[in-house]
Amino acid sequence: QKEVEQNSGPLSVPEGAIASLNCTYSDRGSQSFFWYRQYSGKSPELIMFIYSNGDKEDGRFTAQLNKASQYVSLLIRDSQPSDSATYLCAVIPQGAQKLVFGQGTRLTINP
Amino acid sequence: SAVISQKPSRDICQRGTSLTIQCQVDSQVTMMFWYRQQPGQSLTLIATANQGSEATYESGFVIDKFPISRPNLTFSTLTVSNMSPEDSSIYLCSAGAGLGYGYTFGSGTRLTVV
């Protein structure tokens, strides 16, 4: 079982809709969870991080964490074509300070 | 968040040679890491760069192939030694202040070995 799993996609969403990206992790003791956006040919860009169960909102982005079910999700409201990118979920396992990445989900927003 | 300058941005190297990649952070950070990313793939951690001591390497990566230095809290280098075409990849530096903070990435080094 991979430490961090994401659906590789591609995920296609119409412009203006809500895009929902999901991620599961295997280490129940994981403590920090991150979402990165990566445009083709560019380096990853940090969107949000979350530590506590529940929702964390930042503009059009909402991160959701459920430690009991070991999943973290990212919602993008009012999706724009500029949101088209690969979204990487990353987790810091228990006792570590390094990030472990999922394989990424490729998101396409259709005008 | 820390701002990271990474250079060179790209290079084409002959097999058997070595390339040193530099990573400069605009503020003191606790943690620095080196990653590799193959085209269309996710990020693979090479090692954690420890200030003033030997780097901590992940499984499959060894110091002789990827020596790392971190002389202070804002600077690190990764050397790719005795390169082969299989080393062609994007190499990324990441840094942050540790748990409770986000980690940011440099712009990456696109390496092609011919």
Boltz contact constraints between the chains, C-beta under 6 A:
constraints:
  - contact:
      token1: [A, 43]
      token2: [B, 92]
      max_distance: 6.0
  - contact:
      token1: [A, 43]
      token2: [B, 105]
      max_distance: 6.0
  - contact:
      token1: [A, 43]
      token2: [B, 107]
      max_distance: 6.0
  - contact:
      token1: [A, 43]
      token2: [B, 108]
      max_distance: 6.0
  - contact:
      token1: [A, 44]
      token2: [B, 105]
      max_distance: 6.0
  - contact:
      token1: [A, 46]
      token2: [B, 102]
      max_distance: 6.0
  - contact:
      token1: [A, 46]
      token2: [B, 104]
      max_distance: 6.0
  - contact:
      token1: [A, 49]
      token2: [B, 102]
      max_distance: 6.0
  - contact:
      token1: [A, 97]
      token2: [B, 31]
      max_distance: 6.0
  - contact:
      token1: [A, 97]
      token2: [B, 98]
      max_distance: 6.0
  - contact:
      token1: [A, 98]
      token2: [B, 45]
      max_distance: 6.0
  - contact:
      token1: [A, 98]
      token2: [B, 48]
      max_distance: 6.0
  - contact:
      token1: [A, 99]
      token2: [B, 103]
      max_distance: 6.0
  - contact:
      token1: [A, 101]
      token2: [B, 42]
      max_distance: 6.0
  - contact:
      token1: [A, 101]
      token2: [B, 43]
      max_distance: 6.0
  - contact:
      token1: [A, 103]
      token2: [B, 42]
      max_distance: 6.0
  - contact:
      token1: [A, 104]
      token2: [B, 42]
      max_distance: 6.0
